[in-house]
Amino acid sequence: EIVLTQSPGTLSLSPGERVTLSCRASQSVSSRSLAWYQQKPGQAPRLLIYGASSRATGIPDRFSGSGSGTDFTLTISRLEPEDFAVYYCQQFGSSPLYTFGQGTKLEIK
Amino acid sequence: EVQLLESGGGLIQPGGSLRLSCAASRFTFSTYAMSWVRQAPGKGLEWVSAITASGAGTYYADSVKGRFTISRDNSKNTLYLQMNSLRVEDTAIYYCARRLGGDLPAAFDLWGQGTMVTVSS
């Protein structure tokens, strides 16, 4: 079973700052299988990035994804007030079919 | 509006059964693989089960294998999750989610609002 470890657990930043979130896999995964989601309190998750670097429909270009092998990152180039949320990475594999990281909470400083 | 709408959650005693439904609207439901994902209170996301577009293939997390059954009725645009032998640790919000279609990578591009399942005596 592939385990995804996200770091840091919580990040305190100010609007306008640049942030990079990390997702590390316990084994090499296909870039095609890595996705990122944003979840705000009381809401369902929203797909941000799929295939490690492709933005989902309607996602602003301040969000970008990169990485390969075991190390993947989500970068937000300039934080907007609405970006403060919890972010999850996810991979598609074999068993289990899908695995999520434990999440990184981005909070306002 | 393209959407997924879950229903069927509630309070149930340990050992009981519950069936969740997820009604899809304004997209061609029969061409998309679907999943159930849950989130325990204050916790992260956990994939539960998936089903292929035709319904011929089903997949489960080890934590629910043998207790939960996923199914779909493409004529009714509805996804189901039959949950038996429920445990306290199954308490969570249950979301249905649509997998990206076609040859796109595996990711969930459409989510319902979730339905709460509470297993407690």
Interface residues (C-beta under 8 A of the other chain):
Chain A: R32 S33 A35 Y37 Q39 A44 P45 R46 L47 Y50 G51 S54 A56 T57 Y88 Q90 F92 P96 L97 Y98 T99 F100 G101 Q102 G103
Chain B: S35 V37 G44 L45 E46 W47 A50 Y59 A61 D62 Y95 L100 L104 P105 A106 A107 F108 D109 W111 G112 Q113 G114
